[in-house]
Amino acid sequence: MVVFEGELPIERLDERKGGYFFLRINAGTVEQLSKKRATRLICTLDKTLSYQCGLNHLGNGDFFIILAGKHLRTLRRSAGDSVHCELAEDPNPLGVDVPPVLEALLEQDDDLKTRYEQLTDGGKRGLIHAVNTAKDIDRQVQIAIAILHGVDRRQALRR
């Protein structure tokens, strides 16, 4: 179900705040979402490009979603241009797919599964992203086990 549709200007954050390109989402729209600011979204731009995203707080009551440079290049747009935007709630509460190696690990180890289930959705996404950084399956397993046993994500990636 589409929760927002309209033309939005492409803006850019100040370099001190990351310099990201973004689309501003007003607070009224966010209030209509099932999980408010914690809702994961699917953003469709110009009816051609879709991606999963989350909301970031802009600091003035409004929110924003990040627009990757590769998306701007695909759309042939830049800061100041407008883009047609459709936002829908993502049916996947994590907003990312669980990698097969992590699924298998959680099926085989009840302790790790319990630890995984205790993570917030953001913690689960962080774990998934960390696991996905490794190409080697053994390394993916090592990273997952380390993080689920409480090792800091950055440390787990350096091990």
C-alpha positions in Angstrom: 0.0 0.0 0.0 1.4 3.4 -1.0 1.6 5.8 1.9 2.9 8.8 0.0 3.1 9.8 -3.6 4.3 13.0 -5.1 7.1 15.2 -6.5 9.9 15.9 -4.1 13.0 18.0 -4.6 16.4 16.3 -4.3 18.3 18.0 -1.5 21.8 17.6 -0.1 22.9 17.6 3.5 25.7 19.9 4.6 29.2 18.3 4.3 29.5 18.4 8.1 26.4 16.1 8.3 27.6 13.7 5.6 26.8 15.4 2.4 24.2 12.8 1.5 21.6 13.4 -1.2 18.1 13.0 0.3 14.4 13.3 0.0 12.6 15.2 2.8 9.6 13.4 4.3 7.4 15.6 6.4 6.5 14.6 10.0 2.8 14.3 9.1 3.5 11.6 6.6 5.7 9.7 9.1 3.0 9.9 11.8 0.7 7.9 9.4 3.1 5.0 9.3 2.5 1.8 11.4 5.8 2.1 13.3 6.2 5.8 12.8 9.9 6.6 12.3 10.9 3.0 12.8 9.0 1.9 9.7 11.0 0.4 6.9 10.0 1.6 3.4 10.2 0.8 -0.2 11.0 3.9 -2.2 10.1 4.0 -5.9 11.4 6.8 -7.9 10.0 7.9 -11.3 8.2 4.5 -11.4 11.5 2.9 -12.5 13.8 2.5 -9.6 12.8 0.9 -6.2 14.9 0.3 -3.1 14.5 -0.5 0.5 15.2 2.3 3.0 14.7 3.7 6.4 13.9 7.1 7.9 16.5 9.4 9.3 15.7 12.4 11.6 16.4 15.7 10.0 16.5 17.6 13.3 13.6 20.0 12.6 10.7 17.5 13.1 10.9 16.2 9.6 12.7 13.1 8.3 14.6 12.1 5.2 15.5 9.1 3.2 19.0 8.8 1.6 19.3 8.8 -2.1 22.5 7.1 -3.2 24.7 8.6 -5.9 24.2 5.6 -8.1 20.5 6.1 -8.0 20.9 9.8 -9.1 23.1 8.6 -12.0 20.5 6.0 -13.0 17.8 8.7 -12.9 20.0 11.3 -14.5 19.2 13.7 -11.7 21.1 15.9 -9.3 20.5 18.2 -6.2 17.8 20.7 -7.0 15.9 18.5 -9.5 12.6 17.0 -8.6 11.7 13.3 -8.7 8.4 11.5 -8.5 8.5 9.4 -5.3 6.2 6.7 -4.1 6.7 5.3 -0.6 5.2 2.1 0.7 5.7 0.2 3.9 8.1 -2.6 3.4 6.4 -5.9 4.3 9.8 -7.2 5.5 10.3 -5.6 8.9 14.1 -5.9 8.6 14.2 -4.3 5.2 16.9 -6.8 4.1 17.0 -10.5 3.4 18.7 -12.8 5.9 21.7 -14.5 4.1 21.4 -18.3 3.7 24.5 -18.9 5.8 23.0 -17.0 8.7 19.6 -18.8 8.3 21.4 -22.2 8.4 23.5 -21.2 11.4 20.4 -20.1 13.4 18.6 -23.3 12.5 21.5 -25.4 13.9 22.3 -23.5 17.1 19.4 -22.7 19.5 21.7 -20.5 21.7 22.6 -18.3 18.7 19.0 -18.2 17.5 17.9 -17.0 21.0 20.6 -14.3 20.9 19.6 -13.3 17.4 15.9 -13.0 18.4 16.9 -10.7 21.3 18.5 -8.2 18.9 16.5 -5.1 17.8 15.6 -4.9 14.2 18.5 -2.5 13.7 20.9 -4.9 15.4 19.7 -7.7 13.1 20.3 -5.4 10.1 23.8 -4.6 11.3 24.6 -8.3 11.8 23.2 -9.1 8.3 25.3 -6.3 6.7 28.4 -7.4 8.6 27.9 -11.0 7.4 27.3 -9.9 3.8 30.7 -8.1 3.8 32.5 -11.4 3.8 32.6 -13.4 0.6 33.9 -16.6 2.2 31.2 -18.7 3.9 33.6 -19.7 6.8 34.3 -16.0 7.4 30.6 -15.2 7.3 30.0 -17.8 10.0 32.9 -16.5 12.2 31.5 -12.9 11.9 28.0 -14.0 12.8 29.1 -16.0 15.8 31.4 -13.3 17.1 28.7 -10.6 16.9 26.0 -12.8 18.4 28.4 -13.5 21.3 28.7 -9.8 22.0 31.8 -8.8 20.1 31.6 -5.3 18.7 30.8 -5.4 15.0 34.0 -3.5 14.0 36.1 -5.9 16.0 34.4 -8.9 14.5 35.1 -7.6 11.0 38.8 -7.1 11.9 39.3 -10.6 13.4 
